[in-house]
Amino acid sequence: MKTIFCCILSGLLMQPLLSQSLAGITDRTDSSYTLESAFQSSRKTHPETSRVILAKDPLVEEEKNIVYAQTGKRSLLLDVFYPKQNSNHIAILFIHGGGWRSGNRSQHHALAQQLAALGYTCFTPEYRLSTEALFPAAVYDLKTAIRWVRQQAGRYRIDSTRIVAGGFSAGGELAAFLGVTGNMPLFEGTLSMPVTSSRVQAVIDIDGILSFVHPESGEGDDSKRTSAATYWFGYPRKGNEKLWEAASSLSYTGPHTPPTLFLNSSMDRMHAGRNDYIAALQSFGIYTEVHTFNKAPHSFCLFEPWFTPTIAYIDGFLKQVFPK
């Protein structure tokens, strides 16, 4: 099945771009999803929403605006938060959301800092959004980030055999996709270090969909406005269902899929395909956890009262997957 989907994608990606819409490539930053806009939106329906205070921790080092790859004249950056003490840390790449079109890596600095205070080394990479490049460019970028982290294991005192892909919303979808396509040639790209493994050993998916074509998915409805995924693929869902299925994490589950943590809001469409994905992993005896924040808004992990339990669930999951 994986081979079939890879052939479908490979064929489509080699078609002349005249068949693919480039209307979404504006080369301008889309600021429709920011920490502030998410806060104001969440407050409208959940008045208990409060901001997370980002305060420096004396036991955590921070490095920002590190170039992890170059594509043409474009530098791809990441930030890192890591404990000052000890070594052999678990590495977590945490990917921001924003519909593959908006958002910024700084939205998860508080989460990265808190996890670093617990002993994890956290990287928040940027990636090319659909205003700049279409699928699978973001996948290529993030695979490169994984390889870069693995190459930097000595510098940041991490265990290169314990690398985790995590993310929120579109970032959660991407984290799951990275998890199921490790070292798959079609999705590796050619930015740097192709001989280094892009496999991850665990996945944290916070409200990220697992399938673009699942009945629970809201992506592809362009009746009122172009959907985020339509912009990202450059192809509408109707008539291109096989492509959308081939770009779905659910299509690649197998015995080597990493253990996966799902943290979800009350919005079912934001975890489309999750139950089928879990069933597939369970058939291979792969560990999964699910925690749902009932009645929570989509952006729950960015704010209290959900931020602190989100950190606790991540810590508990990783201790289960990587026991000392």
TORMAR-46699 format. One line per field, with one value per residue: residue number from 1; residue in one letter; y, x, z of N, C-alpha, C in turn. Coordinates in pm, whole numbers, plus 50000, padded with zeros to 5 digits. Layout:
N
nr <- c(NUM:...)
rest <- c(A:...)
n_y <- c(Y:...)
n_x <- c(X:...)
n_z <- c(Z:...)
ca_y <- c(Y:...)
ca_x <- c(X:...)
ca_z <- c(Z:...)
c_y <- c(Y:...)
c_x <- c(X:...)
c_z <- c(Z:...)
***
This chain:
324
nr <- c(1:2:3:4:5:6:7:8:9:10:11:12:13:14:15:16:17:18:19:20:21:22:23:24:25:26:27:28:29:30:31:32:33:34:35:36:37:38:39:40:41:42:43:44:45:46:47:48:49:50:51:52:53:54:55:56:57:58:59:60:61:62:63:64:65:66:67:68:69:70:71:72:73:74:75:76:77:78:79:80:81:82:83:84:85:86:87:88:89:90:91:92:93:94:95:96:97:98:99:100:101:102:103:104:105:106:107:108:109:110:111:112:113:114:115:116:117:118:119:120:121:122:123:124:125:126:127:128:129:130:131:132:133:134:135:136:137:138:139:140:141:142:143:144:145:146:147:148:149:150:151:152:153:154:155:156:157:158:159:160:161:162:163:164:165:166:167:168:169:170:171:172:173:174:175:176:177:178:179:180:181:182:183:184:185:186:187:188:189:190:191:192:193:194:195:196:197:198:199:200:201:202:203:204:205:206:207:208:209:210:211:212:213:214:215:216:217:218:219:220:221:222:223:224:225:226:227:228:229:230:231:232:233:234:235:236:237:238:239:240:241:242:243:244:245:246:247:248:249:250:251:252:253:254:255:256:257:258:259:260:261:262:263:264:265:266:267:268:269:270:271:272:273:274:275:276:277:278:279:280:281:282:283:284:285:286:287:288:289:290:291:292:293:294:295:296:297:298:299:300:301:302:303:304:305:306:307:308:309:310:311:312:313:314:315:316:317:318:319:320:321:322:323:324)
rest <- c(M:K:T:I:F:C:C:I:L:S:G:L:L:M:Q:P:L:L:S:Q:S:L:A:G:I:T:D:R:T:D:S:S:Y:T:L:E:S:A:F:Q:S:S:R:K:T:H:P:E:T:S:R:V:I:L:A:K:D:P:L:V:E:E:E:K:N:I:V:Y:A:Q:T:G:K:R:S:L:L:L:D:V:F:Y:P:K:Q:N:S:N:H:I:A:I:L:F:I:H:G:G:G:W:R:S:G:N:R:S:Q:H:H:A:L:A:Q:Q:L:A:A:L:G:Y:T:C:F:T:P:E:Y:R:L:S:T:E:A:L:F:P:A:A:V:Y:D:L:K:T:A:I:R:W:V:R:Q:Q:A:G:R:Y:R:I:D:S:T:R:I:V:A:G:G:F:S:A:G:G:E:L:A:A:F:L:G:V:T:G:N:M:P:L:F:E:G:T:L:S:M:P:V:T:S:S:R:V:Q:A:V:I:D:I:D:G:I:L:S:F:V:H:P:E:S:G:E:G:D:D:S:K:R:T:S:A:A:T:Y:W:F:G:Y:P:R:K:G:N:E:K:L:W:E:A:A:S:S:L:S:Y:T:G:P:H:T:P:P:T:L:F:L:N:S:S:M:D:R:M:H:A:G:R:N:D:Y:I:A:A:L:Q:S:F:G:I:Y:T:E:V:H:T:F:N:K:A:P:H:S:F:C:L:F:E:P:W:F:T:P:T:I:A:Y:I:D:G:F:L:K:Q:V:F:P:K)
n_y <- c(49879:50127:50160:50194:50440:50606:50595:50719:50981:51048:51050:51258:51476:51513:51613:51878:52210:52357:52227:52256:52468:52776:52986:53038:53100:53367:53486:53649:53714:53543:53648:53560:53371:53398:53412:53601:53638:53381:53371:53572:53466:53225:53322:53427:53216:53070:53198:53149:53124:53194:53370:53220:53272:53358:53299:53339:53059:52977:52740:52662:52677:52895:52921:53105:53161:52994:52869:52597:52487:52559:52684:52771:53116:53128:53104:52858:52854:52770:52745:52667:52511:52404:52188:52304:52129:51790:51517:51326:51369:51344:51444:51686:51790:52051:52146:52422:52528:52651:52610:52522:52750:52983:53115:53072:52978:53075:53063:52841:52864:52886:52632:52477:52576:52502:52222:52184:52257:52034:51852:51786:51837:52086:52176:52430:52446:52649:52629:52605:52768:52753:52991:53027:52789:52479:52167:51885:52054:52155:51918:51820:52019:51981:51718:51758:51916:51727:51557:51739:51789:51537:51522:51715:51607:51575:51839:51941:51759:51537:51231:51058:50846:50882:51067:51292:51377:51641:51835:52097:52122:52198:52148:51922:51738:51731:51631:51370:51276:51286:51090:50851:50832:50809:50811:50756:50767:50940:51152:51275:51487:51713:51888:51875:51660:51386:51123:51083:50954:51015:50924:50921:50852:50869:51021:51322:51433:51703:51784:51744:51645:51311:51214:51343:51280:51152:51088:51251:51475:51824:51948:52060:52155:52389:52562:52805:52943:52906:52612:52541:52317:52284:52508:52434:52194:52272:52157:52094:51902:51753:51534:51487:51302:51076:51180:51342:51145:51006:51185:51166:51078:50846:50667:50541:50394:50137:49852:49990:50235:50502:50504:50689:50992:51136:51443:51613:51858:51948:51941:51742:51725:51806:51597:51410:51082:50975:50759:50538:50534:50479:50223:50087:50107:49969:49714:49636:49626:49864:50130:50367:50674:50858:51169:51373:51704:51795:52011:52206:52474:52481:52584:52510:52412:52623:52790:52856:52714:52478:52443:52365:52095:51982:51981:51803:51566:51516:51477:51252:51062:51040:50941:50693:50578:50600:50466:50502)
n_x <- c(50083:50193:50380:50213:50087:50312:50393:50176:50195:50454:50423:50236:50376:50566:50438:50381:50382:50169:49935:49885:49768:49912:49822:49815:50072:50216:50439:50436:50411:50168:49971:49748:49709:49810:49972:49839:49595:49491:49457:49262:49049:49003:48928:48676:48495:48576:48609:48778:49031:49375:49686:50010:50292:50605:50893:51235:51438:51681:51816:51801:51927:51920:51915:51881:51751:51908:52065:51952:51937:51974:51799:51827:51848:51730:51730:51670:51545:51588:51507:51649:51606:51753:51862:52098:52246:52375:52343:52272:52012:51662:51551:51329:51152:50946:50666:50510:50163:49900:49759:49927:49999:50019:50126:50398:50721:50784:50560:50561:50759:50727:50633:50852:51049:50951:50953:51226:51312:51235:51417:51441:51563:51470:51363:51251:51155:51136:50948:50890:50601:50271:50245:50481:50597:50480:50331:50545:50724:50742:50764:51009:51175:51144:51227:51492:51555:51536:51747:51955:51945:52013:52275:52382:52402:52614:52684:52459:52425:52249:52058:52085:51932:51689:51475:51212:50919:50703:50399:50155:49822:49835:50102:50096:49986:50196:50400:50310:50318:50592:50666:50565:50691:50966:51290:51190:51239:51097:51013:51231:51384:51648:51806:52013:52262:52176:52243:52207:51987:51634:51449:51218:51164:50938:50611:50430:50119:49924:49610:49621:49535:49499:49429:49348:49132:48944:48613:48568:48721:48754:48888:48932:48686:48590:48384:48308:48544:48885:49025:49267:49430:49390:49519:49775:49839:49789:49613:49267:49051:48843:48843:49108:49147:49307:49564:49539:49488:49726:49891:49839:49894:49779:49785:50028:50084:50240:50444:50668:50596:50624:50569:50287:50152:49841:49694:49403:49154:48807:48713:48617:48685:48945:49105:49085:49065:49206:49120:49121:49388:49501:49395:49530:49796:49774:49727:49977:50096:50194:50262:50022:49878:49592:49456:49193:49085:48808:48562:48747:48909:49039:49303:49409:49650:49822:49757:49667:49385:49501:49760:49955:49868:49905:50184:50244:50123:50277:50532:50480:50411:50652:50823:50712:50755:51031:51181:51396)
n_z <- c(50000:50080:49875:49654:49714:49718:49453:49331:49436:49351:49073:49039:49146:48958:48742:48503:48636:48546:48584:48845:49098:49171:49308:49578:49653:49764:49858:50074:50422:50606:50851:50984:51181:51493:51816:51963:51820:51845:52119:52165:52017:52154:52403:52354:52347:52563:52844:53056:52962:52984:52955:52904:53095:52982:53124:53198:53274:53505:53480:53222:52897:52612:52261:51970:51635:51473:51187:51015:50766:50414:50142:49828:49838:50077:50422:50662:50983:51333:51684:52002:52316:52607:52878:53122:53267:53291:53047:52746:52669:52577:52260:52131:51856:51798:51624:51481:51440:51217:50986:50779:50654:50799:51121:51363:51479:51730:51885:52039:52224:52503:52573:52488:52660:52914:52890:52856:53108:53242:53159:52891:52555:52343:52020:51808:51499:51201:50893:50539:50446:50290:50155:50042:49941:49804:49924:49889:50035:50300:50442:50345:50455:50733:50765:50707:50926:51133:51064:51094:51372:51464:51373:51536:51785:51972:52031:52163:52361:52336:52301:52018:51944:52047:51944:51905:51727:51743:51749:51692:51573:51235:51262:51422:51245:51061:51225:51277:51015:50960:51136:51025:50781:50791:50656:50402:50067:49881:50036:50148:50043:49932:50073:50270:50422:50338:50400:50664:50911:50907:51077:51351:51700:51850:51856:51903:51879:51867:51831:51552:51223:51088:50849:50534:50383:50530:50657:50880:50838:50778:50581:50244:50172:49971:49928:50047:50095:49994:50116:50376:50324:50051:49949:50031:49895:49634:49471:49438:49654:49533:49269:49303:49498:49547:49559:49790:49974:49958:50077:50340:50678:50781:50573:50577:50803:50995:51099:51186:51271:51499:51861:51975:52100:52153:52195:52244:52153:52196:51942:51696:51422:51415:51469:51266:51148:51356:51528:51356:51295:51545:51584:51383:51476:51716:51621:51553:51793:51895:52112:52225:52340:52446:52523:52596:52605:52723:52595:52545:52362:52021:52022:52267:52385:52396:52600:52945:53121:53023:52937:53136:53216:52963:52931:53139:53047:52818:52932:53094:52897:52748:52942:52974:52722:52692:52917:53201)
ca_y <- c(50000:50243:50174:50248:50582:50677:50606:50821:51112:51072:51086:51389:51579:51532:51676:52022:52290:52419:52157:52282:52609:52847:53108:53062:53143:53513:53532:53744:53647:53538:53664:53537:53291:53439:53384:53698:53608:53257:53406:53646:53373:53130:53395:53451:53098:53013:53313:53108:53123:53292:53361:53154:53366:53304:53354:53268:52963:52980:52608:52635:52759:52925:52970:53138:53200:52907:52821:52451:52450:52668:52646:52891:53225:53122:53034:52799:52878:52707:52787:52550:52528:52280:52196:52334:52019:51652:51489:51213:51412:51319:51563:51705:51895:52087:52214:52511:52517:52768:52569:52509:52878:53091:53067:53104:52886:53136:53033:52727:52886:52856:52486:52428:52613:52419:52086:52187:52259:51896:51769:51758:51938:52116:52257:52482:52483:52703:52552:52684:52761:52747:53120:53027:52665:52383:52031:51847:52134:52159:51786:51821:52107:51923:51601:51815:51958:51606:51513:51838:51762:51412:51558:51804:51536:51604:51981:51966:51650:51461:51091:51058:50734:50919:51194:51297:51480:51685:51955:52137:52151:52157:52093:51786:51657:51714:51544:51233:51238:51258:50963:50733:50832:50818:50754:50723:50853:51041:51264:51316:51612:51713:52010:51850:51537:51280:50992:51076:50906:51110:50855:50965:50737:50891:51132:51392:51498:51783:51831:51738:51540:51197:51186:51454:51232:51085:51156:51351:51588:51941:52003:52036:52224:52520:52625:52942:52997:52799:52550:52546:52207:52310:52598:52365:52098:52332:52079:52076:51763:51687:51492:51456:51231:50985:51261:51382:51025:50973:51282:51146:50988:50719:50579:50482:50326:50003:49801:50078:50363:50524:50527:50820:51055:51227:51536:51669:51946:51890:51953:51612:51735:51835:51472:51320:50961:50933:50628:50438:50534:50407:50082:50032:50092:49862:49585:49604:49629:49991:50204:50496:50737:50963:51251:51474:51815:51816:52149:52298:52528:52420:52634:52487:52386:52749:52872:52796:52613:52353:52435:52286:51951:51938:51951:51683:51450:51491:51422:51117:50976:51016:50853:50560:50528:50594:50448:50511)
ca_x <- c(50000:50281:50439:50110:50070:50433:50389:50075:50252:50569:50373:50172:50474:50648:50358:50409:50313:50050:49817:49878:49745:50013:49757:49841:50209:50217:50568:50410:50376:50027:49967:49610:49711:49917:49944:49738:49464:49442:49412:49135:48947:48973:48860:48537:48415:48628:48660:48880:49160:49473:49816:50122:50402:50734:50995:51362:51472:51827:51873:51776:51998:51843:51984:51777:51786:52013:52039:51968:51945:51968:51738:51849:51891:51644:51783:51569:51592:51525:51549:51669:51601:51810:51909:52240:52312:52361:52352:52193:51873:51568:51533:51193:51127:50805:50630:50396:50047:49860:49702:50035:50003:50043:50190:50538:50783:50792:50438:50584:50877:50694:50628:50990:51120:50902:51003:51370:51328:51213:51529:51437:51617:51359:51392:51131:51199:51043:50943:50826:50455:50213:50262:50616:50622:50372:50361:50592:50840:50749:50813:51153:51241:51142:51316:51627:51574:51561:51884:52045:51946:52089:52416:52425:52381:52721:52680:52350:52424:52125:52066:52035:51840:51562:51431:51066:50854:50579:50345:50017:49738:49908:50227:50069:49974:50330:50475:50268:50367:50734:50679:50532:50766:51109:51382:51120:51309:51013:50989:51354:51437:51792:51864:52140:52285:52082:52282:52168:51850:51529:51350:51197:51133:50807:50536:50331:50025:49825:49502:49658:49461:49576:49385:49281:49013:48857:48483:48572:48804:48688:48972:48888:48560:48625:48259:48303:48677:48982:49068:49412:49497:49385:49632:49902:49863:49776:49511:49147:49026:48759:48918:49246:49135:49420:49676:49514:49505:49868:49958:49784:49973:49708:49816:50161:50105:50296:50513:50777:50541:50665:50466:50226:50065:49741:49630:49300:49047:48674:48676:48644:48746:49086:49183:49028:49141:49283:49081:49170:49534:49529:49364:49640:49913:49747:49739:50120:50145:50266:50202:49959:49802:49500:49398:49106:49046:48668:48514:48859:48921:49143:49436:49419:49785:49896:49708:49611:49428:49534:49904:50027:49844:49965:50325:50246:50093:50393:50636:50440:50420:50791:50879:50660:50817:51176:51209:51539)
ca_z <- c(50000:50083:49743:49566:49743:49678:49307:49299:49467:49266:48941:49044:49172:48839:48639:48486:48735:48489:48636:48988:49125:49249:49353:49721:49675:49760:49910:50182:50547:50644:50997:51030:51304:51583:51956:52008:51758:51905:52254:52157:51969:52262:52511:52317:52382:52687:52920:53153:52895:53032:52887:52970:53113:52942:53214:53184:53378:53519:53449:53081:52798:52492:52143:51872:51498:51421:51051:51006:50625:50318:50015:49751:49926:50196:50539:50750:51119:51448:51818:52088:52461:52659:53017:53139:53335:53248:52904:52697:52674:52469:52178:52082:51759:51812:51499:51501:51352:51141:50858:50680:50582:50894:51244:51384:51575:51863:51958:52128:52309:52642:52585:52477:52782:53024:52871:52882:53254:53288:53117:52748:52466:52252:51903:51741:51364:51103:50769:50435:50448:50156:50089:49987:49867:49823:49967:50023:50076:50446:50486:50318:50552:50867:50762:50718:51066:51211:51035:51155:51516:51485:51351:51644:51912:52066:52069:52258:52460:52322:52259:51880:51925:52112:51887:51904:51645:51804:51687:51720:51458:51115:51310:51467:51123:51007:51316:51250:50882:50976:51207:50942:50655:50817:50556:50278:49970:49819:50125:50215:49992:49903:50130:50338:50499:50301:50452:50805:50925:50944:51161:51489:51785:51911:51795:51985:51787:51939:51744:51411:51154:51040:50712:50465:50311:50625:50671:50988:50800:50720:50475:50108:50145:49916:49888:50097:50071:49969:50242:50401:50256:49907:49924:50056:49788:49502:49402:49518:49693:49433:49152:49341:49625:49567:49606:49928:50056:49959:50164:50474:50764:50798:50460:50590:50930:50981:51218:51229:51315:51638:51964:51948:52198:52099:52287:52158:52199:52178:51802:51634:51290:51428:51479:51166:51122:51473:51580:51261:51312:51669:51560:51303:51563:51813:51552:51551:51930:51917:52223:52202:52448:52403:52629:52537:52692:52689:52585:52525:52226:51939:52060:52411:52436:52404:52710:53066:53217:52955:52908:53238:53199:52837:52963:53223:52963:52733:53018:53131:52779:52714:53045:52944:52598:52710:53060:53235)
c_y <- c(50126:50269:50236:50398:50662:50696:50713:50960:51146:51116:51225:51501:51607:51591:51822:52103:52361:52354:52183:52432:52667:52975:53141:53109:53294:53571:53645:53667:53655:53540:53640:53453:53328:53400:53476:53668:53480:53283:53474:53555:53276:53198:53416:53336:53037:53125:53277:53105:53231:53266:53283:53254:53298:53372:53272:53177:52958:52847:52570:52732:52780:52972:52991:53176:53123:52859:52671:52403:52574:52614:52770:52998:53223:53042:52983:52800:52790:52768:52662:52593:52396:52298:52225:52214:51885:51638:51371:51244:51359:51451:51568:51818:51927:52185:52297:52485:52647:52733:52557:52641:52996:53033:53094:53015:52943:53107:52921:52742:52852:52706:52429:52458:52525:52275:52079:52188:52121:51800:51731:51870:51962:52212:52303:52530:52559:52610:52636:52659:52770:52882:53124:52905:52563:52250:51960:51928:52138:52029:51777:51902:52039:51793:51648:51859:51838:51559:51608:51813:51638:51440:51642:51739:51569:51747:52007:51852:51571:51317:51082:50940:50761:51060:51187:51408:51514:51808:51976:52172:52106:52098:51952:51692:51629:51620:51397:51186:51208:51121:50842:50726:50847:50744:50709:50817:50966:51167:51317:51452:51603:51833:51986:51714:51422:51143:50975:51040:51020:51044:50923:50846:50754:51013:51189:51472:51569:51842:51841:51622:51432:51160:51306:51410:51157:51160:51263:51479:51701:52002:51968:52096:52366:52601:52772:53014:52879:52743:52553:52437:52226:52405:52522:52267:52165:52257:52073:51928:51688:51660:51456:51380:51140:51061:51297:51262:50988:51069:51270:51046:50851:50619:50503:50413:50184:49964:49893:50218:50384:50529:50671:50864:51149:51312:51616:51762:51874:51890:51826:51624:51762:51711:51366:51202:50906:50792:50515:50424:50455:50258:50015:50009:49979:49724:49539:49607:49754:50075:50336:50544:50842:51036:51363:51578:51853:51965:52251:52351:52461:52459:52609:52476:52513:52828:52789:52808:52481:52334:52345:52137:51897:51898:51821:51558:51415:51425:51277:51018:50942:50928:50709:50497:50509:50580:50452:50375)
c_x <- c(50086:50340:50340:50096:50192:50437:50290:50134:50368:50526:50315:50274:50563:50569:50401:50325:50190:49924:49795:49862:49854:49956:49788:49981:50215:50353:50552:50368:50226:50021:49828:49605:49834:49879:49833:49601:49405:49389:49276:49022:48905:48895:48711:48446:48455:48690:48765:49020:49253:49608:49917:50237:50534:50842:51123:51387:51624:51893:51856:51854:51906:51937:51878:51837:51906:51975:52059:51974:51933:51900:51739:51906:51818:51712:51665:51624:51522:51578:51561:51669:51652:51861:52058:52316:52287:52367:52263:52043:51791:51550:51390:51195:50978:50766:50504:50283:50017:49811:49803:50060:50043:50113:50339:50595:50788:50668:50457:50711:50847:50691:50770:51069:51080:50952:51154:51397:51307:51321:51531:51507:51517:51401:51259:51172:51091:51044:50869:50675:50402:50209:50394:50645:50514:50424:50437:50711:50855:50804:50964:51228:51254:51222:51461:51657:51603:51705:51985:52057:52029:52239:52472:52414:52488:52715:52575:52330:52292:52155:52003:51944:51704:51523:51280:51019:50721:50527:50200:49946:49809:50043:50212:50053:50111:50414:50439:50321:50516:50754:50658:50615:50917:51190:51312:51171:51224:51000:51115:51405:51588:51863:51999:52141:52191:52117:52245:52021:51755:51422:51339:51146:51002:50744:50440:50243:49918:49727:49543:49588:49555:49540:49311:49151:48916:48724:48482:48645:48720:48769:48916:48753:48592:48502:48251:48436:48773:49032:49220:49486:49497:49498:49763:49938:49867:49678:49387:49127:48948:48839:49062:49251:49255:49545:49659:49528:49653:49948:49915:49867:49910:49745:49947:50187:50155:50372:50625:50727:50578:50546:50416:50135:49971:49684:49530:49204:48914:48629:48715:48717:48897:49170:49126:49120:49215:49249:49127:49321:49572:49505:49476:49763:49893:49759:49884:50180:50223:50190:50142:49892:49710:49448:49319:49069:48903:48632:48625:48861:49036:49284:49469:49562:49869:49865:49670:49458:49472:49683:49977:49996:49897:50110:50333:50218:50212:50505:50604:50452:50565:50861:50832:50732:50967:51209:51359:51598)
c_z <- c(50000:49945:49646:49587:49700:49526:49263:49320:49375:49127:48937:49062:49052:48723:48621:48582:48680:48541:48784:49011:49214:49307:49498:49751:49655:49796:50011:50307:50573:50796:51054:51157:51384:51725:52007:51949:51815:52045:52251:52112:52079:52374:52481:52360:52516:52769:53024:53093:52952:52966:52972:52977:53078:53026:53202:53303:53387:53484:53302:52993:52677:52381:52035:51737:51444:51282:51048:50861:50539:50192:49926:49840:50060:50306:50622:50892:51222:51576:51904:52234:52521:52802:53024:53193:53265:53096:52870:52700:52555:52394:52125:51979:51768:51703:51519:51401:51281:51002:50746:50606:50672:51017:51246:51494:51717:51947:52059:52211:52456:52666:52582:52604:52899:53012:52894:53032:53314:53239:52971:52670:52355:52141:51842:51602:51287:50982:50666:50435:50305:50086:50013:49900:49901:49875:49855:50074:50228:50503:50463:50423:50687:50875:50774:50860:51155:51189:51098:51305:51545:51469:51466:51783:52015:52118:52177:52359:52456:52280:52120:51849:51991:52068:51864:51810:51710:51733:51721:51589:51329:51153:51363:51350:51065:51094:51291:51115:50885:51040:51119:50814:50675:50713:50428:50169:49911:49903:50194:50168:49974:49965:50196:50403:50465:50357:50599:50816:50964:51030:51298:51569:51862:51845:51900:51891:51868:51838:51598:51343:51103:50897:50655:50398:50401:50635:50780:50948:50740:50607:50337:50074:50101:49876:49930:50076:50053:50101:50253:50326:50105:49867:49932:49944:49650:49415:49491:49551:49586:49306:49181:49473:49652:49613:49752:50022:50068:50045:50309:50554:50777:50690:50479:50723:50906:51105:51269:51266:51462:51734:51952:52062:52125:52212:52204:52229:52180:52033:51727:51501:51297:51457:51384:51138:51242:51518:51487:51273:51436:51651:51481:51390:51663:51749:51543:51691:51964:52018:52178:52330:52387:52526:52562:52642:52653:52697:52568:52382:52152:51985:52207:52462:52451:52530:52832:53060:53155:52934:53007:53229:53067:52859:53042:53140:52873:52814:53056:53017:52748:52818:53025:52825:52615:52860:53085:53262)
***
